[in-house]
Amino acid sequence: MNKLEIALDKVLETTYNALKQRNIEWVIMGSVATFLQGIDVNPADIDILMKNPKGVYFFADLMSQYAIDKCKSEKNHQEDNWQSSKELPVAADEPNSSEAAWYFGRWYINNFKVEVAHIVPPSDYLKNKRPNTGIWEGGPEVWSFVKHINYKSYKLPVIPLEIQLQTNFNRNLESRINKIITLFNLNNYDQKLLEISLSQDNMNTFKKLKFSREFCER
């Protein structure tokens, strides 16, 4: 097994059943979700999103065996060397109506990074959200579109590739964009979900790329 598989299996062994028993809503996002849906990528970490803060605290409690005793950057989870500790298993930002606030935990399993978060958007996020601006992968809209896939003996919740494509466009990750569109051309996709997932500019780019691939494949 590679480092990702070892770490993911350990996380699931530690948390899956307990999260299910408590009916805590969670979802795998980022590159691991991309990988689990058939895209050839090499994830550097496991990113898990929780629907509410209590999920982060519960997850952190389950992961306590991987927490360090004390972290030098005890209050600044934005630093790369911050880790969940026995003193501070979850870092929580001060509420801020104008900026996103995070509830966040980070651990290492065999040197492979595992992160969990709940992100509180600015108070006017949904009110001021304009049409045709796409879906934020870490935002409150994603919970209506969570997809479940089989992985070993588990049924894992993941962010659909249609929503992840918006993230990859925004981050200019051309290789992942190309691989996702290639998979869409082979296996189809959820057109309605894609239409609300992508901003207008990204949808226009998607159509150009999709057409060019279909044309070249004929």
Secondary structure, 3 states (H helix, E strand, C coil): CCHHHHHHHHHHHHHHHHHHHCCCCEEEEHHHHHHHCCCCCCCCEEEEEECCHHHHHHHHHHCHHHCECCCCCCCCCCCCCCCCECCCCCEECCCCCCCCEEEEEEEEECCEEEEEEEEECCCCHHHHCCCCECCCCCCHHHHHCCEEEEECCEEEEECCHHHHHHHHHHCCCHHHHHHHHHHHHHHCCCHHHHHHHCEHHHHHHHHHHHHHHHHHHC
